[in-house]
Amino acid sequence: MAGRGRVVLEGIRFAASVASDPSGVVTLWKAATGGKAVGCLPATPVPELLHAADLLPIALESPEDLSLLSGLFDAWLVGADPSPFPVPPGGLPRFAIPRVPPGSVEEALDRVEALAEWACAVSGTPASEGGLWKSIRAHAARRSLLDALDERCARETAFLAPEERRDIVRAGTFLPPEAHSRLLSSILGIDPEAASIDTEGERGDPLIVLAKRIVA
């Protein structure tokens, strides 16, 4: 589309390549960080917790996603109900998300703490309080930039084609939040440091902040 600069076009092309074949960026992230990838069925409501423990949570939407990332997962986060498609058999660590949402903050905190212990066992890296707040900020910044993308597309309907927008959003499934934020910032022409960030109040225990999010 006319009027888009080189940086925007490069960002669109990168997003398309990640969306169509994410194995390369996941492999690169694992090699660069020493972290591990977790296949999520369904998506975890607290990705910040896994991210803080040097894990990359990847929410799988279809069997095609699973085939694209074959052999790259180190653990599984699964729901209590049968998955929409089967998780490959094997001895990889698994954590089952209870089907019924917690009815109190106390119950939610127990679940979050159990997930934190499991994530630490998988990665070998505990999610420290500082690491959790950093992760919460990173995910909040990405959400803010995704909102800005929605607003830009609503205001300028010719800014992105529908398939380009889908690729840009989908790329975030396979990228850590900081990398996805840089991609979004480059496409939007926004300084990532200037993005509006709701950190949910950096006071007290970040696990309680995450627990409150999942209370029914």
C-alpha positions in Angstrom: 0.0 0.0 0.0 1.2 3.5 -0.8 2.7 5.8 1.7 4.4 3.2 3.9 8.1 3.6 4.6 10.9 1.0 4.5 10.8 0.3 8.3 7.1 -0.4 8.2 7.4 -2.7 5.2 10.3 -4.6 6.8 8.3 -5.1 9.9 5.4 -6.4 7.9 7.7 -8.8 6.0 9.3 -10.0 9.3 5.8 -10.6 10.9 4.7 -12.6 7.8 7.8 -14.8 8.0 7.3 -15.5 11.7 3.6 -16.2 11.3 4.2 -18.7 8.4 7.3 -20.4 9.9 7.9 -19.6 13.6 10.4 -22.4 14.1 13.3 -20.1 13.2 12.6 -17.4 15.8 11.8 -20.0 18.5 15.1 -21.8 17.8 17.0 -18.6 17.8 15.4 -17.5 21.1 16.3 -20.8 22.8 19.9 -20.7 21.5 20.4 -17.0 22.5 18.8 -17.2 26.0 19.2 -20.8 27.0 15.4 -20.7 27.8 12.8 -23.4 27.1 9.6 -23.3 25.1 6.2 -24.4 26.6 3.4 -25.5 24.4 0.1 -24.1 25.8 -3.3 -25.7 25.3 -5.1 -23.4 26.1 -3.2 -20.1 26.3 -2.1 -19.4 29.9 -3.8 -16.4 31.6 -0.6 -15.6 33.3 2.2 -15.7 30.7 4.2 -13.2 32.8 4.9 -16.0 35.3 6.4 -18.3 32.7 8.3 -15.5 31.0 9.9 -14.5 34.3 11.2 -18.0 34.7 13.0 -17.9 31.3 10.2 -19.9 29.5 8.5 -19.0 26.2 4.8 -19.8 26.4 3.4 -20.5 22.9 -0.4 -20.9 22.6 -1.1 -23.4 19.9 -4.2 -22.6 17.7 -4.2 -25.6 15.4 -2.4 -28.9 14.5 -0.5 -26.9 11.9 1.1 -24.8 14.6 2.2 -28.0 16.4 3.7 -29.4 13.2 5.5 -26.1 12.5 7.2 -26.3 15.9 7.8 -30.1 16.1 10.6 -31.0 18.5 11.0 -27.5 19.9 8.8 -27.8 23.0 10.3 -28.7 26.4 7.1 -28.9 28.4 3.3 -28.6 28.1 0.7 -26.5 29.8 -2.7 -28.2 29.2 -6.3 -27.7 30.2 -8.3 -30.2 32.3 -10.7 -30.8 29.3 -9.6 -32.8 26.3 -7.4 -30.7 24.0 -8.9 -29.6 20.6 -6.0 -31.7 19.1 -3.8 -34.3 20.8 -0.6 -33.4 22.6 2.2 -35.6 21.4 3.0 -38.5 23.8 6.3 -38.4 25.6 8.0 -37.7 28.9 8.0 -33.9 28.8 6.8 -32.1 32.0 3.2 -31.1 32.0 1.1 -28.8 34.1 -2.7 -29.1 34.0 -4.8 -26.0 34.3 -8.0 -26.6 36.3 -11.1 -26.3 34.2 -13.1 -24.2 36.8 -11.8 -20.7 37.5 -10.8 -20.1 41.2 -13.5 -18.7 43.3 -11.3 -16.6 45.6 -7.9 -14.8 45.6 -6.6 -17.4 48.1 -7.5 -20.3 45.8 -6.1 -18.4 42.8 -2.8 -17.7 44.7 -2.4 -21.4 45.4 -2.7 -22.1 41.7 -0.3 -19.4 40.7 2.2 -20.5 43.3 1.9 -24.1 42.0 2.5 -22.9 38.5 5.5 -20.9 39.6 7.0 -24.0 41.3 6.5 -26.0 38.2 7.9 -23.3 35.9 11.0 -23.2 38.1 11.4 -27.0 38.0 11.2 -26.9 34.2 13.5 -24.0 33.6 15.9 -24.3 36.6 15.3 -20.5 37.1 13.1 -19.2 39.8 10.7 -16.3 38.9 12.1 -13.6 41.3 9.9 -10.7 42.5 12.0 -8.3 40.3 11.8 -10.6 37.3 8.0 -10.9 37.7 7.5 -7.1 37.8 9.8 -6.8 34.8 7.7 -9.4 33.0 4.4 -7.7 34.0 5.7 -4.4 32.6 6.8 -6.1 29.3 3.4 -7.7 28.8 1.6 -4.5 29.7 3.7 -2.6 27.2 2.8 -5.1 24.5 -0.9 -4.9 25.3 -0.7 -1.1 25.0 1.0 -1.3 21.6 -1.6 -3.9 20.4 -4.3 -1.4 21.4 -2.5 1.3 19.5 -2.4 -0.9 16.5 -6.1 -1.5 16.7 -6.7 2.3 17.0 -4.5 3.0 14.0 -6.1 0.4 11.8 -9.6 1.7 12.8 -8.5 5.3 12.0 -6.6 4.5 8.9 -8.3 1.6 7.2 -5.7 1.6 4.4 -2.7 1.4 6.8 -2.6 -2.5 6.8 -4.3 -5.1 4.8 -6.3 -7.6 6.9 -3.8 -10.4 6.3 -0.9 -8.1 7.3 -2.6 -7.2 10.5 -3.3 -10.9 11.3 0.4 -11.7 10.7 1.6 -8.9 13.0 -0.7 -10.0 15.8 0.0 -13.7 15.3 3.8 -13.1 15.4 3.3 -12.2 19.1 2.3 -15.9 19.7 5.9 -16.9 19.0 8.0 -13.9 20.1 8.8 -12.8 23.7 6.9 -9.7 24.6 9.9 -7.4 24.3 10.6 -8.5 20.8 7.0 -8.2 19.8 6.8 -4.8 21.3 9.8 -3.7 19.2 8.1 -5.0 16.1 4.9 -3.2 16.9 6.8 0.0 17.7 8.6 0.0 14.4 5.4 -0.5 12.4 3.6 2.1 14.3 6.5 4.6 14.5 6.2 4.8 18.3 9.1 5.0 20.7 8.6 1.8 22.8 9.7 3.7 25.9 6.9 6.2 25.3 4.2 3.5 25.2 1.5 3.8 27.8 2.0 1.0 30.3 -0.4 -0.1 33.0 1.8 -2.0 35.5 -1.1 -2.9 37.7 0.7 -1.1 40.6 4.1 -2.4 41.5 3.3 -2.8 45.2 3.3 -6.0 47.3 3.5 -9.5 45.9 3.4 -9.7 42.1 2.0 -13.3 42.4 -1.1 -11.7 44.1 -1.4 -9.3 41.2 -1.5 -12.3 38.8 -3.8 -14.3 41.1 -6.4 -11.6 41.2 -6.5 -11.6 37.4 -7.8 -15.2 37.2 -10.4 -15.1 40.0 -13.9 -15.9 38.7 
